[in-house]
Amino acid sequence: MKCSHAMLLIEKNARETLSNQEKSLVEKHLEECIDCRTYRQLLEKMLNALHDLKEWQ
């Protein structure tokens, strides 16, 4: 899987549930790709910060 496709699935997973096949493909890619693991971590931190901001208001 190319990083561009993995990143799309990572973003999709932030909005909705991935199929079992998509989850498996992403997890396999993440095992081998530090860049996409970092991307997922940054996206999760950003989404958590936005969620915290909404609760604060």
QUINOR-V739474 format. One record per pair of residues at least 12 apart in sequence whose C-alpha atoms are under 10 Angstrom apart, sorted by the first residue. I is the first residue (numbers start at 1). J is the second residue. D is the distance in Angstrom with one decimal. If there is no record, write none. Layout:
BEGIN
I | J | D
I | J | D
END
This chain:
BEGIN
1 | 25 | 7.6
1 | 26 | 8.2
1 | 28 | 9.0
1 | 29 | 6.6
2 | 29 | 8.4
2 | 33 | 9.9
2 | 36 | 10.0
3 | 26 | 9.6
3 | 29 | 8.2
3 | 30 | 9.4
3 | 33 | 8.2
3 | 35 | 8.2
3 | 36 | 6.7
4 | 36 | 9.1
5 | 26 | 9.0
6 | 22 | 9.2
6 | 25 | 8.1
6 | 26 | 5.9
6 | 27 | 9.2
6 | 28 | 10.0
6 | 29 | 7.2
6 | 30 | 8.3
6 | 33 | 9.9
6 | 36 | 7.3
6 | 37 | 9.9
6 | 39 | 10.0
6 | 40 | 9.7
7 | 26 | 8.7
7 | 35 | 9.8
7 | 36 | 6.7
7 | 37 | 9.5
7 | 39 | 7.6
7 | 40 | 7.9
8 | 26 | 9.9
9 | 22 | 7.3
9 | 23 | 8.4
9 | 25 | 9.2
9 | 26 | 7.1
10 | 22 | 9.6
10 | 23 | 9.1
10 | 26 | 7.4
10 | 27 | 9.8
10 | 30 | 10.0
10 | 36 | 8.6
10 | 37 | 9.6
10 | 39 | 8.6
10 | 40 | 6.5
10 | 43 | 8.6
10 | 44 | 9.7
11 | 39 | 9.7
11 | 40 | 8.2
11 | 43 | 7.9
11 | 44 | 9.6
13 | 26 | 9.9
13 | 40 | 10.0
14 | 40 | 9.4
14 | 43 | 8.4
14 | 44 | 7.9
14 | 47 | 8.3
END
